[in-house]
Structure formats: structure tokens, C-alpha cells
């Protein structure tokens, strides 16, 4: 019930995140959700870059001992336990909603089920986050100095800019696809300003790992549920054949 309520609150608080008619979303490499090393790296990135402002109050640190992630309690204590004293504690932050609103103009949403809350007709929630975290650009007209292609005028600064580097967005005037007589201000490309500590390929991979962790965190039992679901469907298929043959044998002498 708690996870459901958080999901509803997250969906409401994120209603203003971009428009459905925004840029096309890049496809998140979903195979990473079942990659243990990717999930471990994603958990590390989450704790270091997201958990400063965003809580994940429906997730406990000790859930990272799940076989899907494969960390030990000792590894969690030594490498990830910065905002709590016990491994059994939830992933909360010291930043209050009031402080977040004062500093950023909006309270940072809880990320427990963020990957599920952002799914829509344009793609999955993972697709949204994968594109969002890679499309920050410098914008001196904004209070934080940053803007985002997927979420225009976002209050969040680019927390991972040192990894990605800085880039500017180039916009051009183009005829509207629906009315060539109307010119629209459209995104054309990104141009690098300064290099980050990671190459573009490495940064994309890091973001994919982080999104994989966010996807897993939204439903830790997902991989197990899918595996069990396959066996259930196979059983139902076999049982259907058996029931059909039994039914035929039972009624064969009835005229």
C-alpha cells in the first residue's frame, strides 16, 4: 500500500514534467535490468548523485542484498550507507520538501517508483529517464544555469554534469510538419562546451545503469515475476491440452 501511495504522489508531482508532444524518446537498453553488475553500478550512482535531494522512501538499503543486485550488508555499509545508520533503514534524505521548494522552486519527487510513473504512449518510464538524463544543456536564462530537452524549464540542475561534461542546445527555425507556412523553433543538435570525465559512450552506459537500478527499484520482484509467469503460462498451456483431450474422451460416447 505504501509503494502504491508513493507511486500516486510521484505521478501527481510529475504531471508537469515535459509534454507528451516533446522530442522522441531514446530506447533504454532493457537487458541491463537483469545485469547484476549494471544494477550494482546503478545503485552506486543513485546513492552518490540522486540521494542527496531525492528520497526513495519505499526502498530499504538491505533490499540491495536481493540476488538481482547481489550486494552484501558489509558492502552496503562500506560503500552506500551515507544517509542512514542502519542497513535496514529506508532511503530518505535530510532535505525537506519545504527546503526543496525554496531552493529549486519545487520539492524533489520521491524516486521509489519514478520509472513506472513516467511510462506513457511515447515510451516506457525507463525510456523517458534514459533520454532525460542525457539531454541536459547549458541555459544562462535559468536560475540553475541548466535546461532539459525532455523537460523544458526543469528546476533540477544537472547533477551528473561532471561525468557528461557541458553542452549547448542549438535550435533552428523550421516549417511546421502540419502547416509548412508556420515556422517553429525546433531543436537541431547538441554542441559540446567542455568534456566530462567520461566519454559519450561511457556516460550513456552509466545512465543506462542508473536507469536500470531505478527500474528495478520500482518493482524489485519484476524479474522473478516474469520468470514465474513463463512457467505459469507453460503449465496453463499444457493443462489446456490435457483438459481438452479429457473432455473429448468423456463425451465421445454421448450422442
N, C-alpha and C positions, 0 to 999 in steps of 0.2 A: 504493500500500500504506500509506503514512504517513497519508494522509487517511482511509483505512478504519479504521486502528487508532485514530486520534483520535476518529472517529465512535463506535466501540465504547466507548471510555473515557468520552466525553461522555454516551452513553446510560446507562452504568452509574452515573456520578456524579450523573445527574439522575433516577435512579429514584425518589427521594423527593420530587420536585417535584410537589406537589399530588396530588390523587386524580382518578381517571377520572370519579368521580361528582360533580365540582365544578361550578361555575357554567358555563352555556353560553358558548362562545367567540364573540367578535365576528368577523365576516368581514374578513379583511385585503384591502384593495384591490389585488389581484394585478397589475393593469395597471401598477403602479409599478415592477415588476421590469424592465420594458422601457423605463422612462423615464430617460434619461441624467441629467437634472437631479436627479431624485429619488435616484438612486444616488450621485451626487456629494455631495448634501446628507447622505445617509445615511452615507457614508464619513467625512464631517467629524464628524458626531455620534458615530460609533463611536470615532474616534480621541480625541475630547475627553471623552466620558463613559463609555466602556466599557473602553478600552485601558489605563486606569490600574490596573485589577485583573485583568481578563480578557485572556488572550492569545488570539491566533489564529495559532498556530504553523504551520499548514499554508498560510498565505497570505503572499505576499511583497508589499511595497509596490508594486513595479514591475508587478504584475498589474493595478493600477488604470489602467494605460495601455491596457488592453483596450478595444476600441471600444464595448463596452456601457457603460463608465464614462466613457471619453474624457478622462482627465487626462493631462497631460504630466509628464515626470520633473521639470521645473522647478516645476510647480505642486505636485507631491507634496513636493518638498524644502522649499518655502516655506510650505506650509500644513498638512502632515500628518506630517512626519517628526520627531516629538518623542521617540520611544522608541528610535530607531536612528540610525546614522550614514550608512548607505548605502541607496539606493533598492532594492537587491536583497536587503536583509535581510528576515527574517520578522518578523511582528508579535508580538513577545514583550514581556514586562513584567518589571520588576525584582522585583516581588512574588513571593516563593517560595511553594510550596504549604504549607510549614510556617508561614510568617508569616500566610498567609490563614486557616489553620485556627486559629491562636492569636487572631487579631483578629476573625474573623467566625464561628468555630465550624465552618467548612467551607471547604475550598480552592475558590476561584472556578473554575468549569469553563472549559476552553478553548472558545472560541466559533466555531471554524472551521466546524463543521457543525451548530451548535446548531439551526438552523431545520429541518434534516432529522431530527435526533434526537428532536424533540418532536412529530412528527406522530403521530396516533392516531385512534381512532374518533370522537372528539369534534370533530376538525377537523385542518387541516394544522398543521405546526410554525409557520408564519407566523401562522396564526390564534391559536395559543397565545401567541406572543411579543407580538403586537399587543394582545391582551387583558391579558396580564401587565403590560406596561409602562404601562398606563393605569389599573390598579386598585390602586396603592399607596395606603395610607391611614395616618394617624397612629394609633399604638398605644403608649401610655406603658408598657405592661406588657412590651414587648420591649426588648432591650438596645440596639438601634439606634434605637428610637423609631418604627419603621415596621413595617407588616404588609402582606400582599398577599392579595387576594380569591382569586386563582387558585392561589397557592402559600402557604397559611397557614403562619405562623411562619417565613417565609423569613429566612435570615441576611443577605441582601443589603439594604442601605439603599437608599432611593430616590435614585439618582444624579442624576436629572433633575428633582428637586422644584422647583428654582428656575424652571424653564420651565413646569411644570404648576401650581405652587402647592401648597398643602396642603389635604387634605380628610379628613373623618372618615367612617367607615362606620357606618350606622345599621342595627341588627339588631332584628328583632321575633320574637315567638313566634307560630308558625303551625301549623295542623294538618298532620300529615304527609300527603303525597299518597297514600301507600299504606295508611295507617291513621289516619283522622280523629280517633281517640281519643288519639293520641300527638301532643304538641306538640313542635315542633322550633325551634331557634334559627336563624333564616334571615335572610340579607341582604335589606335593603329598598331602600336608596338611599345615595348619597354626598351629604354636605353640605360645601360649601366652608368653609375656615377662613381662608386667605389666598390672594390672587390671585397667579398666576405672571406671568412676563414675556410669556407667550404666552396667547392666548385658548384656549378649549377646542377650537375648530375648528383653530386653528393648531398646538396641541400634538398633536392626533390626526394631523394631516398630517405633523408632524415624526417622530412614532413610526412612521408608515407608511413614511416614507423610510428610517428606521433599519432597520426590519424588512426592507424591500426589499433593502437592502445585505446584511444577514445572510443572506437567502435567496439572493442572487446569490453571496455568498462561499462558501456551502455547495456550490455547483456552478457555477462561472463559465461553463462551456460549455453550460449548460442551454438558453439562448435559441438558440444555434447548433444544438444537438442537436435542438431542436423544429423549427427551420426545415428542417434536413436531413431529419428524419423525415417531414415533409409531402411532400417531393419523392420520398422513397423509397417511400412508400405510393402516390403517384400513379403512379410507374413500375411498381410491382408490380401495380397495378390494370390499367394498360394492357397489361403483359406477359401477365397472366392472360387478357385478352380475345384477344390475338394467339395465345397458345398454344392456347386453346380452339378458335379458328377453324382453326388449322393442324391440330389433332388431328381435327377434323371433316372437313377436306379430305383428309387422309391415309387415313382409314378409310371414306370414302364408297363406294368400290368393293368393299370387303371384305364378303362376306356370311357 
